[in-house]
Amino acid sequence: MKIAILYGSVRSDRQGIKSAKFFYNKLAERGHDAVIVEPKEYPLDFLDKMHKEYPEGKAPENMEKIHKILDESDGFVIVSGEYNHSIPPALKNMLDHFQTEYYFKPSAINSYSAGTFGGVRVAVHLRAVLAELGMPSIPSLFPVSKIQDAFDDDGNALDKAYERRIGRFLDEFEWYLRAYKKEREISTPY
């Protein structure tokens, strides 16, 4: 399966990229074609027009690149810190530039924080937004507490509990990936 890992922090000392790399590594180990998509690598202006509002091939270059990745993806892992109990602005802006690319594809939420709660409060907001965009999230969450101590810079787990937890989480996500893909091959409601 093709899976886009959508990561939204653009901060200079960001730690969540380690979790995005952890997911990238674990998805690759399972034979998936994963890619990390982030606004630091593909900067977008504040939302003026969505990709679908441009004539074909006329959207800004980074928007076209992200569109292609999202359109070809079978599902999405959303890696999000918790900013004031909600979604980081760069992630929300990136998500909002697109719509039809997400339709009838599942998402999985990986939240994180520097504290002990693992960013779980952002998941409440993300679930509503992801469902509205057409990529409902799977029931389980993958929260990461004390992100600064959880992974090394290459995405290897320093806390072995994450190695144990990721298997079941990805098993569930893959079930949804297969189910949604099978139904998309038959038809979609619109």
C-alpha positions, 0 to 999 in steps of 0.5 A: 500500500502507498501511505502518506505520513502527514507531519505538521510541525515547522518549529526549529527544535521539533521533536515529532519528526522522530515519530514520523520517521518511526512510522516510516521505518515500521511501514517500510518493514511491512512492505508499504511504500511510505512517504513523509509529507511535511510543510517544512519540505513542501511549504504552502501559503496560507489557504487562499485556494484549494488545489481543486480550485485551480485549473488542472496543472496550474496550482503552485508547484508544492501544492501539485507535488503534495496533490500527487502524493495524496492522490496516489495514497491508499491511506494516511498516518497523521503525526501531530503535536498538541498546540494549545490542545489542538492542531498545529497551524502548519498541519491544519493549513496543509490538510485544508489545501486538499479534499478529494485526494482523501476521499474513502481512504482511512487515516491513523492518528499518532499524537505526541507531546513533551509531557505525559499525556502524549498529545491525546487532546489533539486527537479529538480535533483531528478526528472531526477534521479528518472525517470531514475531509473524507479520511476517517481515523481508525478507532485506536490512537498511537499517543507518544509521551515525552517525545524528546525521549521516545525515539532517536533522530533516525526514528528508532524507539528508545522506549521499547514499549513503542516497539510492542505497541506499533504492531497491533496499531499497524495491524488495525490500520492495515485492516482498514487500508485493505477494506477501504481499498477493496471497496474503492475498487468496486465503487464509491458513493460519489 
